[in-house]
Amino acid sequence: MPPRSSRPVDHLDDDDYPAYTMGRAAEMIGTTPAFLRSLGENRLITPLRSEGGHRRYSRYQLRIAARARELVDSGTQIEAACRIIILEDQLEEAQRINDELRTGDATS
């Protein structure tokens, strides 16, 4: 494997780089731009804006949007789907912190 570039960030490998337009993002996850806008209105994802003011989405945001779409497709209302995903994320973070604290306590 070749050494990593000395550039600060390689955008092709950056999950948080806002590479996708709204239309492309919607196409990639099989939904509509209106669905993506509604995720923003429900504060699940906040797309970055291009200099022209257009919404741009990262791969990380698309994974979250795809999860929301799965929930909505299975009959969950969009507001509830957004809340479920936020709570799942908070639980995952709490579990990560808990594991770190346990590991730290075990080595003391």
Secondary structure, DSSP 8 states (H G I E B T S, - for coil): -----SSS--TTT-TTS--EEHHHHHHHHT--HHHHHHHHHTTS---EE-TTS-EEE-HHHHHHHHHHHHHHHTT--HHHHHHHHHHHHHHHHHHHHHHHHHHHHHH-
